[in-house]
Amino acid sequence: YYYKESHLFYKGLPPPDPDCVGAFSSLSIIYPTDNIKIFIPRDEQGKTGKILAKAYHSDVNAELFWYLNNKHVFTSPSGSNPKVFSLKLLAGAYTLSVIDKTGQKSSVGFEVLE
């Protein structure tokens, strides 16, 4: 993903062999990373900011369903990669999961600091 973003002429990987579909994961959460501790600064008015959650799916047209602590919080529209949305969170521990329509899942645990 990172190489592709900075190299204009990168063609990408060929499509997977249909006989090997279960051998790799085409879905992953890019940010936040697993076990990260996040400090969210406050603005001039004292309001806390947001974090951007980002995931990548090998199928640009995939619709992704985001869950925070097992509660649905967002659905990423198809047609864009990476999939991004913002979260306003209080201090505490969280589990963020993203699932596509085929059942592929990626999850991370992270903590927001005060």
N, C-alpha and C positions, 0 to 999 in steps of 0.2 A: 504493500500500500504506500509506504513512505517513498520508495524509489519512484513509483509511478507518478506521484504528485510533483516531483521535481525534475522529471525527465519527459519532455514533451513527446518524443518519438517512441516511447515505450509501447509495445504492442500488446503486452499482457500474455497470460498463459493461454494455451489452447483449451477448448472445452474438455471436461473430464470424460474419460471413457465410461460409457453407461454401465459396464460390468464392474466398475470400481467406485460407484457413487458413495457407498458407505465407508470408504477408506479414508476420507478426509472431511474436514469441517469447512464449509464455505461461509460460516457465520462466526464473527468474533467481535467482542466489545473492545474497542480501542482505548476508550477513556470513560470512566476511571479504570485504572488498573487494579488488579486484585490486591487486597490488603493495604491500599494506599491510605494515608491520613491527609485529609484536605482541610486547609484553612481558607475560609471564605471571608475576604475583607469587607469592611463596611464603607459606604460612600460618605460624602460630606454631611448628609442628613442623618447618618447613623443607621441606614437601612442595609441589611445584608444583601450581598450579590447572589448570583446564581452560578451553578456549575453547568458545563456543557457535557452531556453524555453523547458518546459517539460510537457507532458500530459500523462494521463493514460486512457486506454480503456479496458473494461472487455474482449474484444475479441482480443487476441494477433495478429490475422491475419487481423485486421481492418487496412485499409489504411486511414490516416487522412490528411485533407487539411487545411493548416494553412493560415490565413489571417491577415495582419497587416494594420490597418486603411482601411479595406474593400478591400485590394489588395492581391491577391494570392501571397505568398512568398515561400512556400515549401510544398511538399507532403511527408509525412512520409511513408516509405516502410512498408509493412506488415511483421509480424514475430518477432517483438520485442516490449517489454513493459518495462519501459515506453518509449514513443516516445520522442525523444530529437533532437533539432537542435539549432544552434547558430545564434545570430543576432548581427550585428554591427549597433548601433544606435547613432544618434546625440541627443543632449538634446531636450527634448520636451515631450508632452503628446501623449500616444499611446493607441490603443485598439487592443488587440490580440484575435483572435477567432480561434477555431479549430472545424471542421465539419467532420463527417464521411459520408459514402455513404448512410446511412439510414436517414440522416437529423438531427441526434442528434448534438447539438451545445453547446459549452462552450466558454464564453468570459470573459476577464478581462481587466480592464483599469489600466494603470500604467504610471509613469512619470520617465524619465531619467534626472538626474541632471547634471549640468556642473561640 
